[in-house]
Amino acid sequence: CCKKRLRTIPLPINTNKVKYQENRVRGKLSVFHGLNRFGFKGTRHVEEAFRILNKKYPNDVECLIDGKLPLVDYLSVMSSANVVIDQTNSYSLGMNGLFALAMGKVVLEGAEPESMKSLGVTESPVKNITPSVESIVEKVEELLQMTSDIPSLGYEGRQFVEKVHGHKRVAQL
């Protein structure tokens, strides 16, 4: 079909400049969604999912939407979360998701088979979500049932970013 099509080049990230920290749940599971372009990232789905989750699990989950901050402040807010919801409208990772994975966060975003295949990977630590309230609620509920696994999930995310998206590796492609 597409013999002249070039391979997908992963987005590069210098993980030496992103501090990894073990992702431990202390008290409530903290879920963060960064706001920058309201309609673009599927924030309306996230807002409704957060309303449902806060009502259903008031003692177990803490949901935060924040954004339009300078990068250093934004990353500071993100660093305090256990779970980061980037986009609901994507098939693959963006830079926000890469930063979160590099920090050791569990990321909910698009991780469709097409995007993984294009990157040459068979598995991704990203929890795939679709642009629906139900998808987001379901994934967060799954994580609530496995909070003791959050540290290892966060470590897997960091390893994935280093292996697939590390800036030196990407530069050699």
Phi, psi and chi 1 to 4 in degrees:
 res  aa     phi    psi   chi1   chi2   chi3   chi4
   1 CYS       -  -60.3  153.9      -      -      -
   2 CYS  -124.9   69.0  -52.7      -      -      -
   3 LYS   -64.7  -28.5  -68.1 -179.9 -177.2  177.2
   4 LYS   -89.5   -0.3  -67.2 -174.5  178.7 -174.4
   5 ARG   -67.4  130.4 -179.0  179.7  168.2  -96.8
   6 LEU   -83.5  156.0  -60.8  174.8      -      -
   7 ARG   -71.4  156.8   71.2  176.2  -79.1 -166.6
   8 THR   -73.2  133.0  -60.2      -      -      -
   9 ILE  -102.2  122.8  -62.2  173.4      -      -
  10 PRO   -61.0  149.2  -17.9   29.0      -      -
  11 LEU   -64.0  130.2  -66.4  169.8      -      -
  12 PRO   -87.5  148.6   30.2  -32.7      -      -
  13 ILE  -145.4  135.8 -174.5  167.9      -      -
  14 ASN   -86.6   97.2 -176.9  -13.4      -      -
  15 THR   -69.1  -16.0   54.8      -      -      -
  16 ASN   -65.3  -22.4  -63.4  -34.7      -      -
  17 LYS   -98.8    2.8  -65.8 -172.1  176.1 -172.7
  18 VAL  -118.7  116.8 -178.5      -      -      -
  19 LYS   -73.8  124.0 -176.6 -178.7  177.0 -166.6
  20 TYR   -88.3  138.4  168.0   79.4      -      -
  21 GLN  -140.1  135.1 -172.7  172.3  -19.8      -
  22 GLU   -53.8  133.6 -173.4  178.0   38.8      -
  23 ASN   -94.3   90.8 -171.1   -9.3      -      -
  24 ARG  -104.3  137.2  -69.1 -124.8  174.4 -108.9
  25 VAL   -85.5  118.9  178.0      -      -      -
  26 ARG  -114.9  102.4  -67.0  175.3  173.3   83.5
  27 GLY    82.4 -111.2      -      -      -      -
  28 LYS   -86.9  149.7  -64.7 -179.8  179.6 -176.7
  29 LEU   -72.5  121.3 -179.7   71.2      -      -
  30 SER   -96.6  121.3  174.9      -      -      -
  31 VAL  -118.5  128.1 -175.2      -      -      -
  32 PHE  -122.6  137.9  171.5   69.1      -      -
  33 HIS  -125.9  121.9  173.4   65.1      -      -
  34 GLY   -84.4  127.0      -      -      -      -
  35 LEU  -100.7  125.0  178.8   62.5      -      -
  36 ASN  -138.3  -48.4   60.4   10.6      -      -
  37 ARG  -123.4  101.0  -67.9 -179.2  -76.0  171.3
  38 PHE   -47.9  -55.6 -176.9   82.9      -      -
  39 GLY   -75.0  -23.9      -      -      -      -
  40 PHE   -72.3  -41.1 -177.6   76.4      -      -
  41 LYS   -92.6   -1.0  -71.2 -175.8  147.6 -158.8
  42 GLY    81.0   28.2      -      -      -      -
  43 THR   -58.6  -32.0  -59.7      -      -      -
  44 ARG   -61.2  -35.0   65.0 -174.6  172.4   91.9
  45 HIS   -69.2  -41.1  -57.6  -64.9      -      -
  46 VAL   -65.2  -44.4  177.5      -      -      -
  47 GLU   -57.3  -46.9  -75.2  178.7  -29.4      -
  48 GLU   -66.9  -40.9 -178.0   58.6   27.5      -
  49 ALA   -60.7  -41.5      -      -      -      -
  50 PHE   -64.3  -38.3  -80.1    7.6      -      -
  51 ARG   -60.5  -44.9  -83.9 -168.0  -81.4  -78.8
  52 ILE   -64.5  -47.4  -68.4  167.3      -      -
  53 LEU   -64.3  -42.6  -69.9  162.0      -      -
  54 ASN   -64.2  -36.6  -78.2  -33.7      -      -
  55 LYS   -72.8  -41.8 -175.6  176.0 -178.9 -178.9
  56 LYS   -77.5  -32.6 -158.4  169.7  175.9 -179.1
  57 TYR  -131.7   58.1  -54.9  100.7      -      -
  58 PRO   -62.6  -24.9   24.6  -33.6      -      -
  59 ASN   -97.8   -2.9  -59.7  -42.3      -      -
  60 ASP  -119.2  -19.9  -58.5  -48.1      -      -
  61 VAL  -134.7  144.3   69.6      -      -      -
  62 GLU  -127.4  119.1  176.9 -179.7   65.0      -
  63 CYS  -111.8  135.5  -59.1      -      -      -
  64 LEU  -136.6  132.2  172.8   66.3      -      -
  65 ILE  -116.9  125.2  -64.0  177.6      -      -
  66 ASP  -151.8  159.2 -159.8   -3.5      -      -
  67 GLY   173.6 -164.7      -      -      -      -
  68 LYS    53.0   44.7  -62.0 -166.3  179.7 -161.6
  69 LEU  -115.6  158.4  -57.0  166.0      -      -
  70 PRO   -58.9  149.2  -20.9   29.9      -      -
  71 LEU   -52.8  -43.9 -177.8   61.0      -      -
  72 VAL   -62.3  -39.0   68.6      -      -      -
  73 ASP   -71.1  -40.3  -63.8  -23.2      -      -
  74 TYR   -60.7  -47.3 -179.1   81.1      -      -
  75 LEU   -65.5  -31.2  -66.1  175.6      -      -
  76 SER   -65.9  -43.8  177.2      -      -      -
  77 VAL   -62.8  -45.4  171.3      -      -      -
  78 MET   -60.7  -36.1 -175.1 -171.2  -62.7      -
  79 SER   -64.9  -19.3   71.9      -      -      -
  80 SER   -88.6   -4.6   66.4      -      -      -
  81 ALA   -92.2  157.8      -      -      -      -
  82 ASN   -92.2  -35.9  -58.9  113.5      -      -
  83 VAL  -128.3  137.5  178.9      -      -      -
  84 VAL  -121.8  126.1  173.9      -      -      -
  85 ILE  -100.5  115.1  -59.3  174.8      -      -
  86 ASP   -89.3  -82.5 -174.0   15.6      -      -
  87 GLN  -123.5  148.5  -62.4 -172.4   51.2      -
  88 THR   -99.7  -15.9   67.2      -      -      -
  89 ASN  -100.8   21.7  -59.5  -28.9      -      -
  90 SER  -120.2  160.5   67.3      -      -      -
  91 TYR   -97.0  -15.7  -87.6   57.8      -      -
  92 SER  -151.0  177.4   63.9      -      -      -
  93 LEU   -68.0  146.0  -83.7  169.0      -      -
  94 GLY  -113.6 -176.2      -      -      -      -
  95 MET   -63.6  -36.2  -72.4  -53.1  -64.1      -
  96 ASN   -59.7  -45.4 -168.6   51.5      -      -
  97 GLY   -64.1  -37.6      -      -      -      -
  98 LEU   -65.5  -43.9  -71.0  175.7      -      -
  99 PHE   -58.2  -44.9  -86.3  112.3      -      -
 100 ALA   -63.3  -46.4      -      -      -      -
 101 LEU   -61.5  -42.0  -73.2  172.7      -      -
 102 ALA   -62.2  -31.6      -      -      -      -
 103 MET   -75.2  -17.2  -71.2  178.5  172.4      -
 104 GLY   100.7   18.6      -      -      -      -
 105 LYS   -86.9  154.8  -52.6  -54.1  172.1 -171.5
 106 VAL   -84.4  131.4  176.9      -      -      -
 107 VAL  -114.4  131.6  173.5      -      -      -
 108 LEU  -107.4  120.2  -82.8   57.7      -      -
 109 GLU  -171.4 -178.1 -177.3  167.6   12.2      -
 110 GLY   -67.0  131.6      -      -      -      -
 111 ALA  -145.7   55.8      -      -      -      -
 112 GLU   -73.1  151.8  -63.6  -66.7  -21.6      -
 113 PRO   -54.5  -35.4  -23.7   31.0      -      -
 114 GLU   -61.1  -41.6  -60.5   90.5  -22.9      -
 115 SER   -71.6  -38.6   71.1      -      -      -
 116 MET   -65.5  -41.9  -68.4 -168.5  -63.1      -
 117 LYS   -61.5  -41.7 -178.7  178.9  177.6 -175.4
 118 SER   -64.6  -27.1   75.9      -      -      -
 119 LEU   -89.0   -5.7  -68.3  172.9      -      -
 120 GLY    77.1   27.3      -      -      -      -
 121 VAL  -119.9  152.3  -62.1      -      -      -
 122 THR  -103.1  -20.1   55.3      -      -      -
 123 GLU  -135.1  151.4  -67.2 -176.5   28.5      -
 124 SER  -138.1  142.8  169.8      -      -      -
 125 PRO   -75.5   -9.9   29.5  -35.3      -      -
 126 VAL   -70.3  132.9  176.7      -      -      -
 127 LYS   -85.0  111.1  -55.6  -63.2 -179.6 -166.8
 128 ASN   -68.1  128.9 -170.4   36.0      -      -
 129 ILE  -126.0  157.6   56.7  172.2      -      -
 130 THR  -113.0  167.6   59.1      -      -      -
 131 PRO   -74.9   69.7   17.2  -19.9      -      -
 132 SER  -150.0  147.5   74.1      -      -      -
 133 VAL   -59.3  -43.9  172.5      -      -      -
 134 GLU   -60.6  -40.1  -62.4   78.2   18.0      -
 135 SER   -62.6  -43.5  175.6      -      -      -
 136 ILE   -66.9  -48.3  -62.2  163.2      -      -
 137 VAL   -58.5  -45.2  169.6      -      -      -
 138 GLU   -59.4  -45.7  177.1 -175.4  -47.8      -
 139 LYS   -67.4  -41.1  -67.3  -63.6 -177.0 -160.1
 140 VAL   -66.3  -40.1  172.9      -      -      -
 141 GLU   -61.9  -39.5  -73.8  179.5  -29.9      -
 142 GLU   -59.7  -43.7  -73.2  174.4   12.1      -
 143 LEU   -67.2  -34.2  -68.8  169.4      -      -
 144 LEU   -61.9  -29.6  -80.6  168.0      -      -
 145 GLN   -81.4   -9.1  -62.0  -56.2  -48.8      -
 146 MET  -136.5   41.7   50.1 -169.6  -78.9      -
 147 THR   -60.8  -26.6   56.0      -      -      -
 148 SER   -70.1  -17.1   62.5      -      -      -
 149 ASP   -89.7   -8.2  -65.8  -24.7      -      -
 150 ILE   -57.0  -44.5  -61.8  -75.1      -      -
 151 PRO   -58.1  -42.9  -25.8   35.1      -      -
 152 SER   -71.4  -34.5   61.8      -      -      -
 153 LEU   -63.7  -40.7  -66.6  172.0      -      -
 154 GLY   -64.0  -40.7      -      -      -      -
 155 TYR   -65.0  -41.6 -178.0   74.1      -      -
 156 GLU   -59.4  -39.1  -71.8  171.9   22.5      -
 157 GLY   -62.1  -44.8      -      -      -      -
 158 ARG   -61.5  -45.0  174.4   63.9 -179.7 -139.7
 159 GLN   -61.5  -40.9  -64.9  -59.0  112.5      -
 160 PHE   -60.9  -46.3  177.5   82.9      -      -
 161 VAL   -62.8  -44.5  171.5      -      -      -
 162 GLU   -61.1  -42.8  -71.4  176.0   -1.5      -
 163 LYS   -74.0  -43.8  178.7 -178.5  170.9 -166.4
 164 VAL   -97.0  -36.5  177.5      -      -      -
 165 HIS  -114.3    3.4  -65.3  -84.8      -      -
 166 GLY   -55.7  133.1      -      -      -      -
 167 HIS   -59.8  -35.9   68.2  -66.4      -      -
 168 LYS   -70.6  -40.0  -70.5 -177.5 -179.9  179.3
 169 ARG   -63.8  -45.2 -178.8 -164.4  169.4  -80.9
 170 VAL   -63.6  -37.5  172.0      -      -      -
 171 ALA   -64.6  -24.1      -      -      -      -
 172 GLN   -85.5   -8.5  -67.2  173.6  -14.7      -
 173 LEU   -71.6      -  -64.8  175.8      -      -
